[in-house]
C-alpha cells in the first residue's frame, strides 16, 4: 500500500532496526556520517508538495485561501494583494487566512463568487 511512498534506510549493523543482535549501539550512531540522513531527507523531499498546479475542470468552483489560488494559477499576487485571473476581481490580502471562492466562468477566467 505504501511501497512507492516508503524507503528503508536502516543500516544492517543497526541494533535497533537492523539484523544484528540487540546489544550495544552498533550502527545506530553511524547515520549522520554514512549519508543515510541526507538520502532520507532527499527522498522525503520528493514526497512533498507538488510543484505543478493541479488541474481544475472547466466551470469549476474552488474555495481556498488566496495563497493556494495564486499557487494554482487562479489568482495573481500584486504587492501582497490577490486578484482573480481574467476578471481581475480583488480578493484581498494574499494570505492563508483569507478564504475566497472562485468560479471559472470561461477558460482562464476566474470570478469571485459568494460560495461554491
Phi and psi restraints in degrees (range 20) as a CNS / XPLOR table:
assign (resid 1 and name C) (resid 2 and name N)
       (resid 2 and name CA) (resid 2 and name C) 1.0 -106.4 20.0 2
assign (resid 2 and name N) (resid 2 and name CA)
       (resid 2 and name C) (resid 3 and name N) 1.0 11.9 20.0 2
assign (resid 2 and name C) (resid 3 and name N)
       (resid 3 and name CA) (resid 3 and name C) 1.0 -47.4 20.0 2
assign (resid 3 and name N) (resid 3 and name CA)
       (resid 3 and name C) (resid 4 and name N) 1.0 -52.7 20.0 2
assign (resid 3 and name C) (resid 4 and name N)
       (resid 4 and name CA) (resid 4 and name C) 1.0 -72.4 20.0 2
assign (resid 4 and name N) (resid 4 and name CA)
       (resid 4 and name C) (resid 5 and name N) 1.0 -18.4 20.0 2
assign (resid 4 and name C) (resid 5 and name N)
       (resid 5 and name CA) (resid 5 and name C) 1.0 -105.5 20.0 2
assign (resid 5 and name N) (resid 5 and name CA)
       (resid 5 and name C) (resid 6 and name N) 1.0 18.7 20.0 2
assign (resid 5 and name C) (resid 6 and name N)
       (resid 6 and name CA) (resid 6 and name C) 1.0 -138.6 20.0 2
assign (resid 6 and name N) (resid 6 and name CA)
       (resid 6 and name C) (resid 7 and name N) 1.0 157.5 20.0 2
assign (resid 6 and name C) (resid 7 and name N)
       (resid 7 and name CA) (resid 7 and name C) 1.0 -151.0 20.0 2
assign (resid 7 and name N) (resid 7 and name CA)
       (resid 7 and name C) (resid 8 and name N) 1.0 150.1 20.0 2
assign (resid 7 and name C) (resid 8 and name N)
       (resid 8 and name CA) (resid 8 and name C) 1.0 -103.9 20.0 2
assign (resid 8 and name N) (resid 8 and name CA)
       (resid 8 and name C) (resid 9 and name N) 1.0 113.8 20.0 2
assign (resid 8 and name C) (resid 9 and name N)
       (resid 9 and name CA) (resid 9 and name C) 1.0 -112.5 20.0 2
assign (resid 9 and name N) (resid 9 and name CA)
       (resid 9 and name C) (resid 10 and name N) 1.0 23.2 20.0 2
assign (resid 9 and name C) (resid 10 and name N)
       (resid 10 and name CA) (resid 10 and name C) 1.0 -76.5 20.0 2
assign (resid 10 and name N) (resid 10 and name CA)
       (resid 10 and name C) (resid 11 and name N) 1.0 130.4 20.0 2
assign (resid 10 and name C) (resid 11 and name N)
       (resid 11 and name CA) (resid 11 and name C) 1.0 -71.4 20.0 2
assign (resid 11 and name N) (resid 11 and name CA)
       (resid 11 and name C) (resid 12 and name N) 1.0 138.7 20.0 2
assign (resid 11 and name C) (resid 12 and name N)
       (resid 12 and name CA) (resid 12 and name C) 1.0 -63.8 20.0 2
assign (resid 12 and name N) (resid 12 and name CA)
       (resid 12 and name C) (resid 13 and name N) 1.0 -25.4 20.0 2
assign (resid 12 and name C) (resid 13 and name N)
       (resid 13 and name CA) (resid 13 and name C) 1.0 -89.6 20.0 2
assign (resid 13 and name N) (resid 13 and name CA)
       (resid 13 and name C) (resid 14 and name N) 1.0 4.6 20.0 2
assign (resid 13 and name C) (resid 14 and name N)
       (resid 14 and name CA) (resid 14 and name C) 1.0 -74.1 20.0 2
assign (resid 14 and name N) (resid 14 and name CA)
       (resid 14 and name C) (resid 15 and name N) 1.0 125.2 20.0 2
assign (resid 14 and name C) (resid 15 and name N)
       (resid 15 and name CA) (resid 15 and name C) 1.0 -78.1 20.0 2
assign (resid 15 and name N) (resid 15 and name CA)
       (resid 15 and name C) (resid 16 and name N) 1.0 -9.9 20.0 2
assign (resid 15 and name C) (resid 16 and name N)
       (resid 16 and name CA) (resid 16 and name C) 1.0 -88.4 20.0 2
assign (resid 16 and name N) (resid 16 and name CA)
       (resid 16 and name C) (resid 17 and name N) 1.0 -50.0 20.0 2
assign (resid 16 and name C) (resid 17 and name N)
       (resid 17 and name CA) (resid 17 and name C) 1.0 -119.9 20.0 2
assign (resid 17 and name N) (resid 17 and name CA)
       (resid 17 and name C) (resid 18 and name N) 1.0 -6.7 20.0 2
assign (resid 17 and name C) (resid 18 and name N)
       (resid 18 and name CA) (resid 18 and name C) 1.0 -86.0 20.0 2
assign (resid 18 and name N) (resid 18 and name CA)
       (resid 18 and name C) (resid 19 and name N) 1.0 -166.7 20.0 2
assign (resid 18 and name C) (resid 19 and name N)
       (resid 19 and name CA) (resid 19 and name C) 1.0 -96.9 20.0 2
assign (resid 19 and name N) (resid 19 and name CA)
       (resid 19 and name C) (resid 20 and name N) 1.0 2.8 20.0 2
assign (resid 19 and name C) (resid 20 and name N)
       (resid 20 and name CA) (resid 20 and name C) 1.0 -81.0 20.0 2
assign (resid 20 and name N) (resid 20 and name CA)
       (resid 20 and name C) (resid 21 and name N) 1.0 158.6 20.0 2
assign (resid 20 and name C) (resid 21 and name N)
       (resid 21 and name CA) (resid 21 and name C) 1.0 -57.3 20.0 2
assign (resid 21 and name N) (resid 21 and name CA)
       (resid 21 and name C) (resid 22 and name N) 1.0 149.4 20.0 2
assign (resid 21 and name C) (resid 22 and name N)
       (resid 22 and name CA) (resid 22 and name C) 1.0 -83.8 20.0 2
assign (resid 22 and name N) (resid 22 and name CA)
       (resid 22 and name C) (resid 23 and name N) 1.0 66.3 20.0 2
assign (resid 22 and name C) (resid 23 and name N)
       (resid 23 and name CA) (resid 23 and name C) 1.0 -142.8 20.0 2
assign (resid 23 and name N) (resid 23 and name CA)
       (resid 23 and name C) (resid 24 and name N) 1.0 139.7 20.0 2
assign (resid 23 and name C) (resid 24 and name N)
       (resid 24 and name CA) (resid 24 and name C) 1.0 75.1 20.0 2
assign (resid 24 and name N) (resid 24 and name CA)
       (resid 24 and name C) (resid 25 and name N) 1.0 -174.5 20.0 2
assign (resid 24 and name C) (resid 25 and name N)
       (resid 25 and name CA) (resid 25 and name C) 1.0 -94.6 20.0 2
assign (resid 25 and name N) (resid 25 and name CA)
       (resid 25 and name C) (resid 26 and name N) 1.0 -17.4 20.0 2
assign (resid 25 and name C) (resid 26 and name N)
       (resid 26 and name CA) (resid 26 and name C) 1.0 48.1 20.0 2
assign (resid 26 and name N) (resid 26 and name CA)
       (resid 26 and name C) (resid 27 and name N) 1.0 -133.5 20.0 2
assign (resid 26 and name C) (resid 27 and name N)
       (resid 27 and name CA) (resid 27 and name C) 1.0 -86.7 20.0 2
assign (resid 27 and name N) (resid 27 and name CA)
       (resid 27 and name C) (resid 28 and name N) 1.0 4.0 20.0 2
assign (resid 27 and name C) (resid 28 and name N)
       (resid 28 and name CA) (resid 28 and name C) 1.0 -63.0 20.0 2
assign (resid 28 and name N) (resid 28 and name CA)
       (resid 28 and name C) (resid 29 and name N) 1.0 -28.9 20.0 2
assign (resid 28 and name C) (resid 29 and name N)
       (resid 29 and name CA) (resid 29 and name C) 1.0 -92.8 20.0 2
assign (resid 29 and name N) (resid 29 and name CA)
       (resid 29 and name C) (resid 30 and name N) 1.0 2.6 20.0 2
assign (resid 29 and name C) (resid 30 and name N)
       (resid 30 and name CA) (resid 30 and name C) 1.0 -92.9 20.0 2
assign (resid 30 and name N) (resid 30 and name CA)
       (resid 30 and name C) (resid 31 and name N) 1.0 -4.3 20.0 2
assign (resid 30 and name C) (resid 31 and name N)
       (resid 31 and name CA) (resid 31 and name C) 1.0 -56.9 20.0 2
assign (resid 31 and name N) (resid 31 and name CA)
       (resid 31 and name C) (resid 32 and name N) 1.0 -46.4 20.0 2
assign (resid 31 and name C) (resid 32 and name N)
       (resid 32 and name CA) (resid 32 and name C) 1.0 -59.9 20.0 2
assign (resid 32 and name N) (resid 32 and name CA)
       (resid 32 and name C) (resid 33 and name N) 1.0 -30.8 20.0 2
assign (resid 32 and name C) (resid 33 and name N)
       (resid 33 and name CA) (resid 33 and name C) 1.0 -93.4 20.0 2
assign (resid 33 and name N) (resid 33 and name CA)
       (resid 33 and name C) (resid 34 and name N) 1.0 -13.7 20.0 2
assign (resid 33 and name C) (resid 34 and name N)
       (resid 34 and name CA) (resid 34 and name C) 1.0 -100.9 20.0 2
assign (resid 34 and name N) (resid 34 and name CA)
       (resid 34 and name C) (resid 35 and name N) 1.0 4.5 20.0 2
assign (resid 34 and name C) (resid 35 and name N)
       (resid 35 and name CA) (resid 35 and name C) 1.0 90.7 20.0 2
assign (resid 35 and name N) (resid 35 and name CA)
       (resid 35 and name C) (resid 36 and name N) 1.0 -5.8 20.0 2
assign (resid 35 and name C) (resid 36 and name N)
       (resid 36 and name CA) (resid 36 and name C) 1.0 -64.7 20.0 2
assign (resid 36 and name N) (resid 36 and name CA)
       (resid 36 and name C) (resid 37 and name N) 1.0 -37.3 20.0 2
assign (resid 36 and name C) (resid 37 and name N)
       (resid 37 and name CA) (resid 37 and name C) 1.0 -63.6 20.0 2
assign (resid 37 and name N) (resid 37 and name CA)
       (resid 37 and name C) (resid 38 and name N) 1.0 -47.4 20.0 2
assign (resid 37 and name C) (resid 38 and name N)
       (resid 38 and name CA) (resid 38 and name C) 1.0 -64.6 20.0 2
assign (resid 38 and name N) (resid 38 and name CA)
       (resid 38 and name C) (resid 39 and name N) 1.0 -41.2 20.0 2
assign (resid 38 and name C) (resid 39 and name N)
       (resid 39 and name CA) (resid 39 and name C) 1.0 -64.5 20.0 2
assign (resid 39 and name N) (resid 39 and name CA)
       (resid 39 and name C) (resid 40 and name N) 1.0 -41.9 20.0 2
assign (resid 39 and name C) (resid 40 and name N)
       (resid 40 and name CA) (resid 40 and name C) 1.0 -66.7 20.0 2
assign (resid 40 and name N) (resid 40 and name CA)
       (resid 40 and name C) (resid 41 and name N) 1.0 -39.5 20.0 2
assign (resid 40 and name C) (resid 41 and name N)
       (resid 41 and name CA) (resid 41 and name C) 1.0 -64.4 20.0 2
assign (resid 41 and name N) (resid 41 and name CA)
       (resid 41 and name C) (resid 42 and name N) 1.0 -41.4 20.0 2
assign (resid 41 and name C) (resid 42 and name N)
       (resid 42 and name CA) (resid 42 and name C) 1.0 -63.4 20.0 2
assign (resid 42 and name N) (resid 42 and name CA)
       (resid 42 and name C) (resid 43 and name N) 1.0 -43.2 20.0 2
assign (resid 42 and name C) (resid 43 and name N)
       (resid 43 and name CA) (resid 43 and name C) 1.0 -61.4 20.0 2
assign (resid 43 and name N) (resid 43 and name CA)
       (resid 43 and name C) (resid 44 and name N) 1.0 -45.6 20.0 2
assign (resid 43 and name C) (resid 44 and name N)
       (resid 44 and name CA) (resid 44 and name C) 1.0 -62.7 20.0 2
assign (resid 44 and name N) (resid 44 and name CA)
       (resid 44 and name C) (resid 45 and name N) 1.0 -36.5 20.0 2
assign (resid 44 and name C) (resid 45 and name N)
       (resid 45 and name CA) (resid 45 and name C) 1.0 -64.1 20.0 2
assign (resid 45 and name N) (resid 45 and name CA)
       (resid 45 and name C) (resid 46 and name N) 1.0 -31.2 20.0 2
assign (resid 45 and name C) (resid 46 and name N)
       (resid 46 and name CA) (resid 46 and name C) 1.0 -71.9 20.0 2
assign (resid 46 and name N) (resid 46 and name CA)
       (resid 46 and name C) (resid 47 and name N) 1.0 -16.7 20.0 2
assign (resid 46 and name C) (resid 47 and name N)
       (resid 47 and name CA) (resid 47 and name C) 1.0 -89.8 20.0 2
assign (resid 47 and name N) (resid 47 and name CA)
       (resid 47 and name C) (resid 48 and name N) 1.0 -5.9 20.0 2
assign (resid 47 and name C) (resid 48 and name N)
       (resid 48 and name CA) (resid 48 and name C) 1.0 -72.0 20.0 2
assign (resid 48 and name N) (resid 48 and name CA)
       (resid 48 and name C) (resid 49 and name N) 1.0 -162.3 20.0 2
assign (resid 48 and name C) (resid 49 and name N)
       (resid 49 and name CA) (resid 49 and name C) 1.0 -61.3 20.0 2
assign (resid 49 and name N) (resid 49 and name CA)
       (resid 49 and name C) (resid 50 and name N) 1.0 138.4 20.0 2
assign (resid 49 and name C) (resid 50 and name N)
       (resid 50 and name CA) (resid 50 and name C) 1.0 -67.4 20.0 2
assign (resid 50 and name N) (resid 50 and name CA)
       (resid 50 and name C) (resid 51 and name N) 1.0 145.9 20.0 2
assign (resid 50 and name C) (resid 51 and name N)
       (resid 51 and name CA) (resid 51 and name C) 1.0 -92.3 20.0 2
assign (resid 51 and name N) (resid 51 and name CA)
       (resid 51 and name C) (resid 52 and name N) 1.0 -2.8 20.0 2
assign (resid 51 and name C) (resid 52 and name N)
       (resid 52 and name CA) (resid 52 and name C) 1.0 -104.1 20.0 2
assign (resid 52 and name N) (resid 52 and name CA)
       (resid 52 and name C) (resid 53 and name N) 1.0 143.2 20.0 2
assign (resid 52 and name C) (resid 53 and name N)
       (resid 53 and name CA) (resid 53 and name C) 1.0 -70.4 20.0 2
assign (resid 53 and name N) (resid 53 and name CA)
       (resid 53 and name C) (resid 54 and name N) 1.0 137.8 20.0 2
assign (resid 53 and name C) (resid 54 and name N)
       (resid 54 and name CA) (resid 54 and name C) 1.0 -67.7 20.0 2
assign (resid 54 and name N) (resid 54 and name CA)
       (resid 54 and name C) (resid 55 and name N) 1.0 150.5 20.0 2
assign (resid 54 and name C) (resid 55 and name N)
       (resid 55 and name CA) (resid 55 and name C) 1.0 -84.8 20.0 2
assign (resid 55 and name N) (resid 55 and name CA)
       (resid 55 and name C) (resid 56 and name N) 1.0 145.8 20.0 2
assign (resid 55 and name C) (resid 56 and name N)
       (resid 56 and name CA) (resid 56 and name C) 1.0 -125.2 20.0 2
assign (resid 56 and name N) (resid 56 and name CA)
       (resid 56 and name C) (resid 57 and name N) 1.0 132.2 20.0 2
assign (resid 56 and name C) (resid 57 and name N)
       (resid 57 and name CA) (resid 57 and name C) 1.0 -61.8 20.0 2
assign (resid 57 and name N) (resid 57 and name CA)
       (resid 57 and name C) (resid 58 and name N) 1.0 147.5 20.0 2
assign (resid 57 and name C) (resid 58 and name N)
       (resid 58 and name CA) (resid 58 and name C) 1.0 -58.2 20.0 2
assign (resid 58 and name N) (resid 58 and name CA)
       (resid 58 and name C) (resid 59 and name N) 1.0 140.6 20.0 2
assign (resid 58 and name C) (resid 59 and name N)
       (resid 59 and name CA) (resid 59 and name C) 1.0 78.7 20.0 2
assign (resid 59 and name N) (resid 59 and name CA)
       (resid 59 and name C) (resid 60 and name N) 1.0 5.2 20.0 2
assign (resid 59 and name C) (resid 60 and name N)
       (resid 60 and name CA) (resid 60 and name C) 1.0 -71.5 20.0 2
assign (resid 60 and name N) (resid 60 and name CA)
       (resid 60 and name C) (resid 61 and name N) 1.0 156.0 20.0 2
assign (resid 60 and name C) (resid 61 and name N)
       (resid 61 and name CA) (resid 61 and name C) 1.0 -118.3 20.0 2
assign (resid 61 and name N) (resid 61 and name CA)
       (resid 61 and name C) (resid 62 and name N) 1.0 131.2 20.0 2
assign (resid 61 and name C) (resid 62 and name N)
       (resid 62 and name CA) (resid 62 and name C) 1.0 -127.5 20.0 2
assign (resid 62 and name N) (resid 62 and name CA)
       (resid 62 and name C) (resid 63 and name N) 1.0 125.3 20.0 2
assign (resid 62 and name C) (resid 63 and name N)
       (resid 63 and name CA) (resid 63 and name C) 1.0 -105.5 20.0 2
assign (resid 63 and name N) (resid 63 and name CA)
       (resid 63 and name C) (resid 64 and name N) 1.0 119.1 20.0 2
assign (resid 63 and name C) (resid 64 and name N)
       (resid 64 and name CA) (resid 64 and name C) 1.0 -159.6 20.0 2
assign (resid 64 and name N) (resid 64 and name CA)
       (resid 64 and name C) (resid 65 and name N) 1.0 171.9 20.0 2
assign (resid 64 and name C) (resid 65 and name N)
       (resid 65 and name CA) (resid 65 and name C) 1.0 -78.2 20.0 2
assign (resid 65 and name N) (resid 65 and name CA)
       (resid 65 and name C) (resid 66 and name N) 1.0 160.0 20.0 2
assign (resid 65 and name C) (resid 66 and name N)
       (resid 66 and name CA) (resid 66 and name C) 1.0 -67.2 20.0 2
assign (resid 66 and name N) (resid 66 and name CA)
       (resid 66 and name C) (resid 67 and name N) 1.0 -26.2 20.0 2
assign (resid 66 and name C) (resid 67 and name N)
       (resid 67 and name CA) (resid 67 and name C) 1.0 -63.4 20.0 2
assign (resid 67 and name N) (resid 67 and name CA)
       (resid 67 and name C) (resid 68 and name N) 1.0 -47.1 20.0 2
assign (resid 67 and name C) (resid 68 and name N)
       (resid 68 and name CA) (resid 68 and name C) 1.0 -68.3 20.0 2
assign (resid 68 and name N) (resid 68 and name CA)
       (resid 68 and name C) (resid 69 and name N) 1.0 -34.7 20.0 2
assign (resid 68 and name C) (resid 69 and name N)
       (resid 69 and name CA) (resid 69 and name C) 1.0 -61.1 20.0 2
assign (resid 69 and name N) (resid 69 and name CA)
       (resid 69 and name C) (resid 70 and name N) 1.0 -42.9 20.0 2
assign (resid 69 and name C) (resid 70 and name N)
       (resid 70 and name CA) (resid 70 and name C) 1.0 -64.6 20.0 2
assign (resid 70 and name N) (resid 70 and name CA)
       (resid 70 and name C) (resid 71 and name N) 1.0 -46.8 20.0 2
assign (resid 70 and name C) (resid 71 and name N)
       (resid 71 and name CA) (resid 71 and name C) 1.0 -60.1 20.0 2
assign (resid 71 and name N) (resid 71 and name CA)
       (resid 71 and name C) (resid 72 and name N) 1.0 -34.4 20.0 2
assign (resid 71 and name C) (resid 72 and name N)
       (resid 72 and name CA) (resid 72 and name C) 1.0 -85.4 20.0 2
assign (resid 72 and name N) (resid 72 and name CA)
       (resid 72 and name C) (resid 73 and name N) 1.0 -5.2 20.0 2
assign (resid 72 and name C) (resid 73 and name N)
       (resid 73 and name CA) (resid 73 and name C) 1.0 86.4 20.0 2
assign (resid 73 and name N) (resid 73 and name CA)
       (resid 73 and name C) (resid 74 and name N) 1.0 9.1 20.0 2
assign (resid 73 and name C) (resid 74 and name N)
       (resid 74 and name CA) (resid 74 and name C) 1.0 -85.5 20.0 2
assign (resid 74 and name N) (resid 74 and name CA)
       (resid 74 and name C) (resid 75 and name N) 1.0 -16.1 20.0 2
assign (resid 74 and name C) (resid 75 and name N)
       (resid 75 and name CA) (resid 75 and name C) 1.0 -143.5 20.0 2
assign (resid 75 and name N) (resid 75 and name CA)
       (resid 75 and name C) (resid 76 and name N) 1.0 163.5 20.0 2
assign (resid 75 and name C) (resid 76 and name N)
       (resid 76 and name CA) (resid 76 and name C) 1.0 -120.8 20.0 2
assign (resid 76 and name N) (resid 76 and name CA)
       (resid 76 and name C) (resid 77 and name N) 1.0 146.4 20.0 2
assign (resid 76 and name C) (resid 77 and name N)
       (resid 77 and name CA) (resid 77 and name C) 1.0 -100.8 20.0 2
assign (resid 77 and name N) (resid 77 and name CA)
       (resid 77 and name C) (resid 78 and name N) 1.0 126.2 20.0 2
assign (resid 77 and name C) (resid 78 and name N)
       (resid 78 and name CA) (resid 78 and name C) 1.0 -126.8 20.0 2
assign (resid 78 and name N) (resid 78 and name CA)
       (resid 78 and name C) (resid 79 and name N) 1.0 104.2 20.0 2
assign (resid 78 and name C) (resid 79 and name N)
       (resid 79 and name CA) (resid 79 and name C) 1.0 51.9 20.0 2
assign (resid 79 and name N) (resid 79 and name CA)
       (resid 79 and name C) (resid 80 and name N) 1.0 44.3 20.0 2
assign (resid 79 and name C) (resid 80 and name N)
       (resid 80 and name CA) (resid 80 and name C) 1.0 86.6 20.0 2
assign (resid 80 and name N) (resid 80 and name CA)
       (resid 80 and name C) (resid 81 and name N) 1.0 0.2 20.0 2
assign (resid 80 and name C) (resid 81 and name N)
       (resid 81 and name CA) (resid 81 and name C) 1.0 -111.3 20.0 2
assign (resid 81 and name N) (resid 81 and name CA)
       (resid 81 and name C) (resid 82 and name N) 1.0 138.7 20.0 2
assign (resid 81 and name C) (resid 82 and name N)
       (resid 82 and name CA) (resid 82 and name C) 1.0 -99.3 20.0 2
assign (resid 82 and name N) (resid 82 and name CA)
       (resid 82 and name C) (resid 83 and name N) 1.0 139.4 20.0 2
assign (resid 82 and name C) (resid 83 and name N)
       (resid 83 and name CA) (resid 83 and name C) 1.0 -132.5 20.0 2
assign (resid 83 and name N) (resid 83 and name CA)
       (resid 83 and name C) (resid 84 and name N) 1.0 134.5 20.0 2
assign (resid 83 and name C) (resid 84 and name N)
       (resid 84 and name CA) (resid 84 and name C) 1.0 -64.7 20.0 2
assign (resid 84 and name N) (resid 84 and name CA)
       (resid 84 and name C) (resid 85 and name N) 1.0 138.6 20.0 2
assign (resid 84 and name C) (resid 85 and name N)
       (resid 85 and name CA) (resid 85 and name C) 1.0 -68.5 20.0 2
assign (resid 85 and name N) (resid 85 and name CA)
       (resid 85 and name C) (resid 86 and name N) 1.0 134.4 20.0 2
assign (resid 85 and name C) (resid 86 and name N)
       (resid 86 and name CA) (resid 86 and name C) 1.0 90.3 20.0 2
assign (resid 86 and name N) (resid 86 and name CA)
       (resid 86 and name C) (resid 87 and name N) 1.0 -60.3 20.0 2
assign (resid 86 and name C) (resid 87 and name N)
       (resid 87 and name CA) (resid 87 and name C) 1.0 -83.0 20.0 2
assign (resid 87 and name N) (resid 87 and name CA)
       (resid 87 and name C) (resid 88 and name N) 1.0 -21.8 20.0 2
assign (resid 87 and name C) (resid 88 and name N)
       (resid 88 and name CA) (resid 88 and name C) 1.0 62.6 20.0 2
assign (resid 88 and name N) (resid 88 and name CA)
       (resid 88 and name C) (resid 89 and name N) 1.0 21.7 20.0 2
assign (resid 88 and name C) (resid 89 and name N)
       (resid 89 and name CA) (resid 89 and name C) 1.0 -59.6 20.0 2
assign (resid 89 and name N) (resid 89 and name CA)
       (resid 89 and name C) (resid 90 and name N) 1.0 134.6 20.0 2
assign (resid 89 and name C) (resid 90 and name N)
       (resid 90 and name CA) (resid 90 and name C) 1.0 -76.1 20.0 2
assign (resid 90 and name N) (resid 90 and name CA)
       (resid 90 and name C) (resid 91 and name N) 1.0 125.2 20.0 2
assign (resid 90 and name C) (resid 91 and name N)
       (resid 91 and name CA) (resid 91 and name C) 1.0 -104.6 20.0 2
assign (resid 91 and name N) (resid 91 and name CA)
       (resid 91 and name C) (resid 92 and name N) 1.0 0.7 20.0 2
assign (resid 91 and name C) (resid 92 and name N)
       (resid 92 and name CA) (resid 92 and name C) 1.0 89.4 20.0 2
assign (resid 92 and name N) (resid 92 and name CA)
       (resid 92 and name C) (resid 93 and name N) 1.0 -160.9 20.0 2
assign (resid 92 and name C) (resid 93 and name N)
       (resid 93 and name CA) (resid 93 and name C) 1.0 -62.5 20.0 2
assign (resid 93 and name N) (resid 93 and name CA)
       (resid 93 and name C) (resid 94 and name N) 1.0 144.2 20.0 2
assign (resid 93 and name C) (resid 94 and name N)
       (resid 94 and name CA) (resid 94 and name C) 1.0 -80.3 20.0 2
assign (resid 94 and name N) (resid 94 and name CA)
       (resid 94 and name C) (resid 95 and name N) 1.0 107.9 20.0 2
assign (resid 94 and name C) (resid 95 and name N)
       (resid 95 and name CA) (resid 95 and name C) 1.0 -158.1 20.0 2
assign (resid 95 and name N) (resid 95 and name CA)
       (resid 95 and name C) (resid 96 and name N) 1.0 152.6 20.0 2
assign (resid 95 and name C) (resid 96 and name N)
       (resid 96 and name CA) (resid 96 and name C) 1.0 -69.8 20.0 2
assign (resid 96 and name N) (resid 96 and name CA)
       (resid 96 and name C) (resid 97 and name N) 1.0 -17.4 20.0 2
assign (resid 96 and name C) (resid 97 and name N)
       (resid 97 and name CA) (resid 97 and name C) 1.0 -95.1 20.0 2
assign (resid 97 and name N) (resid 97 and name CA)
       (resid 97 and name C) (resid 98 and name N) 1.0 -6.3 20.0 2
assign (resid 97 and name C) (resid 98 and name N)
       (resid 98 and name CA) (resid 98 and name C) 1.0 -101.0 20.0 2
assign (resid 98 and name N) (resid 98 and name CA)
       (resid 98 and name C) (resid 99 and name N) 1.0 100.1 20.0 2
assign (resid 98 and name C) (resid 99 and name N)
       (resid 99 and name CA) (resid 99 and name C) 1.0 -99.4 20.0 2
assign (resid 99 and name N) (resid 99 and name CA)
       (resid 99 and name C) (resid 100 and name N) 1.0 125.6 20.0 2
assign (resid 99 and name C) (resid 100 and name N)
       (resid 100 and name CA) (resid 100 and name C) 1.0 -137.2 20.0 2
assign (resid 100 and name N) (resid 100 and name CA)
       (resid 100 and name C) (resid 101 and name N) 1.0 160.4 20.0 2
assign (resid 100 and name C) (resid 101 and name N)
       (resid 101 and name CA) (resid 101 and name C) 1.0 -108.0 20.0 2
assign (resid 101 and name N) (resid 101 and name CA)
       (resid 101 and name C) (resid 102 and name N) 1.0 133.9 20.0 2
assign (resid 101 and name C) (resid 102 and name N)
       (resid 102 and name CA) (resid 102 and name C) 1.0 -125.3 20.0 2
assign (resid 102 and name N) (resid 102 and name CA)
       (resid 102 and name C) (resid 103 and name N) 1.0 138.8 20.0 2
assign (resid 102 and name C) (resid 103 and name N)
       (resid 103 and name CA) (resid 103 and name C) 1.0 -118.3 20.0 2
assign (resid 103 and name N) (resid 103 and name CA)
       (resid 103 and name C) (resid 104 and name N) 1.0 136.9 20.0 2
assign (resid 103 and name C) (resid 104 and name N)
       (resid 104 and name CA) (resid 104 and name C) 1.0 -82.4 20.0 2
assign (resid 104 and name N) (resid 104 and name CA)
       (resid 104 and name C) (resid 105 and name N) 1.0 108.2 20.0 2
assign (resid 104 and name C) (resid 105 and name N)
       (resid 105 and name CA) (resid 105 and name C) 1.0 -90.1 20.0 2
assign (resid 105 and name N) (resid 105 and name CA)
       (resid 105 and name C) (resid 106 and name N) 1.0 -18.8 20.0 2
assign (resid 105 and name C) (resid 106 and name N)
       (resid 106 and name CA) (resid 106 and name C) 1.0 -155.7 20.0 2
assign (resid 106 and name N) (resid 106 and name CA)
       (resid 106 and name C) (resid 107 and name N) 1.0 160.4 20.0 2
assign (resid 106 and name C) (resid 107 and name N)
       (resid 107 and name CA) (resid 107 and name C) 1.0 -54.1 20.0 2
assign (resid 107 and name N) (resid 107 and name CA)
       (resid 107 and name C) (resid 108 and name N) 1.0 119.8 20.0 2
assign (resid 107 and name C) (resid 108 and name N)
       (resid 108 and name CA) (resid 108 and name C) 1.0 80.1 20.0 2
assign (resid 108 and name N) (resid 108 and name CA)
       (resid 108 and name C) (resid 109 and name N) 1.0 6.8 20.0 2
assign (resid 108 and name C) (resid 109 and name N)
       (resid 109 and name CA) (resid 109 and name C) 1.0 -119.7 20.0 2
assign (resid 109 and name N) (resid 109 and name CA)
       (resid 109 and name C) (resid 110 and name N) 1.0 118.2 20.0 2
assign (resid 109 and name C) (resid 110 and name N)
       (resid 110 and name CA) (resid 110 and name C) 1.0 -111.6 20.0 2
assign (resid 110 and name N) (resid 110 and name CA)
       (resid 110 and name C) (resid 111 and name N) 1.0 135.4 20.0 2
assign (resid 110 and name C) (resid 111 and name N)
       (resid 111 and name CA) (resid 111 and name C) 1.0 -124.9 20.0 2
assign (resid 111 and name N) (resid 111 and name CA)
       (resid 111 and name C) (resid 112 and name N) 1.0 137.0 20.0 2
assign (resid 111 and name C) (resid 112 and name N)
       (resid 112 and name CA) (resid 112 and name C) 1.0 -71.6 20.0 2
assign (resid 112 and name N) (resid 112 and name CA)
       (resid 112 and name C) (resid 113 and name N) 1.0 135.1 20.0 2
assign (resid 112 and name C) (resid 113 and name N)
       (resid 113 and name CA) (resid 113 and name C) 1.0 -128.0 20.0 2
assign (resid 113 and name N) (resid 113 and name CA)
       (resid 113 and name C) (resid 114 and name N) 1.0 161.7 20.0 2
assign (resid 113 and name C) (resid 114 and name N)
       (resid 114 and name CA) (resid 114 and name C) 1.0 -62.4 20.0 2
assign (resid 114 and name N) (resid 114 and name CA)
       (resid 114 and name C) (resid 115 and name N) 1.0 -45.1 20.0 2
assign (resid 114 and name C) (resid 115 and name N)
       (resid 115 and name CA) (resid 115 and name C) 1.0 -158.6 20.0 2
assign (resid 115 and name N) (resid 115 and name CA)
       (resid 115 and name C) (resid 116 and name N) 1.0 159.3 20.0 2
